[in-house]
């Protein structure tokens, strides 16, 4: 029997299907709960699954991993709070769509985009795991630095047309990223003696504050002024029309490509991929001006991209034995205890296991998609609560979720401070996206640049073709739009002068 | 409308504060002979899911059997473990809060954190993670001596990755340089796995990491482990000599044990020690730790205390005077 048949037929055990169902429900729930990430859920569940056989155990963990990346879209779209960091970019257009009365369409198309992204990743895992993982090994500190620089050029894109304010916000994010111990020497910087700040600003607390709490505070303020905002009650139509599908086609393709690559690069995941995919789709779109204001294209690209990373991360993990993201780092721990040693020899010795894993993810994707589409209306009913109850519930959820991350009241305080910061940004029309981008990428840029310099000085970067290529693309991404605009303006002037001359 | 929103938000804040307050249980006054009469909290200073967390959780579930009470594992990560360790030291010494003590508990005090081993009563050591040094599979260096020679010919030219600034693996790299009268260039990464990845990909000349991280890559011929920094050769690396066997006398590595805030009552102390010894010698515990690639040990409290004192002195010499 071929390993594909063997691997897939091993999943026909009802016990495994039961585990997938349990994992899907659990994953959806933790995904929808702001603060509780897929990593945490998998880490806590692995305490219980260690006593299971490897396949049922993997079924629970992998399904949580997959379905948390569906559930987290719900709060992102409905209350502007990413359920996990992977849905940061979902808020850009998802919440705007919901505010425009298209919450139903946003939820359903987000689920379809997420499912498509996950499937692309699984196909990558099944057909090209070994060659792709070789590619991943070429990404050392120098190449990672160049990749992050490319990511930083997106700051202008995520500014939503307010370039100066976007750059201010991005600079602020980069400054925030300098808080914490120096990545090379370990010297404390701006920690004010608080050990909690040694690893930098707690990221999850910061994004929940910037997006969720800031929104709640803004609503409270708006109430006081007596200008009640329209609650999202009008969901509009739920299913995409043929026209919508046609709009979604291009961002689905772009998102899959971006997410697939980001997934394979070690230690980068759905949060970065979502933003990157969103920005690439914006650059290539015929309607870039709609991005950030409720564009279906933007939502589709963000969700496809962040979920395409899942297959890539599993690929790196299984084929190299090196974790593709933080969830896989936890999962390797469990696999090792089950006697599964991820690494190149896994594909030679147990190819059926690789296909079983792909099969579990495949079933999990289908289950998560079905739950998403069927259950949306029920979840959305919650929003019919009177607004003042709703915001209070959200506040409690955000606080409990943030506390649970690390059992830390400090994190809750950080979340509230960032809520106030987010409120100010909102009031002054400064987009929060670039702040998050600076916060994620600042530390990565610094750490990898310094590492590259420690290893071989500037030559370490200048002799790497991948790094040079990425830096060149970054420069192009920055210079191309203004040059193109200047060229167009000149041509328009030229055309104008010829028309005046001939008339 | 407005006042309702405000009131509800205030209530939300109060609920959260209360929940948080309840978590920090106050001291429990009771007769020592009753111990333990309620659940015990085990503070792990790292995120759930890592090797230390696994060791602590496995031990905890074994200790529950002897104690007859449940043990709740509480992850408090951050600041290289200092957040959880400081939290542990600040709890009341009633035996209802214990914690996982990693090697960092004797290092952080020299790195600007408020962590001092005298703040803990030691219960026992259960796991040992010897350091190893490995080179990429296609590296020209075949033995530890080759690598040391290369470093001597141009001190600082050999880049050696490790899991992070101030980590035990960085300290081991420094100590290797001192013991061989040369200098290696430590390159801190963001975690042990990326550090090993850098060696697999050939971005660095070598990596110093725990045996559980390098042994699987060695078996897959992605890296070549040149030496184990332990007193005895390891079962998981049968073909690799110790550093001592190769003439470089270093024994260094990570370890983990259980401790409690200093000043534990005698009754609670002996109950915990008994439960610890039984749990650490249980077959389940030993199997899970061995399978995860580390070495299960069962060191009683007095020996563990001596060992911790010696380690504290050792890292004082190694780390002080550095940044």
Interface residues (C-beta under 8 A of the other chain):
Chain A: X39 X40 X42 X43 X44 X46 X47 X50 X137 X138 X139 X140 X141 X142 X181 X182 X183 X184 X185 X186 X187 X188 X195 X196 X197 X198 X199 X202 X216 X219 X220 X223 X224 X226 X228 X266 X267 X320 X321 X322 X323 X329 X330 X333 X336 X337 X339 X341 X343 X344 X345 X387 X388 X389 X391 X392 X395 X396 X399 X400 X403 X406 X407 X408 X409 X412 X447 X451 X454 X455 X456
Chain B: X1 X2 X4 X5 X6 X8 X9 X11 X12 X13 X15 X16 X19 X20 X23 X47 X48 X49 X50 X51 X53 X54 X57 X74 X75 X76 X77 X78 X79 X80 X82 X83 X86 X111 X112 X113 X114 X159 X164 X165 X166 X185 X187 X188 X189 X190 X191 X193 X194 X196 X197 X198 X200 X201 X202 X203 X204 X212 X216 X217 X219 X220 X222 X288 X291 X292 X293 X323
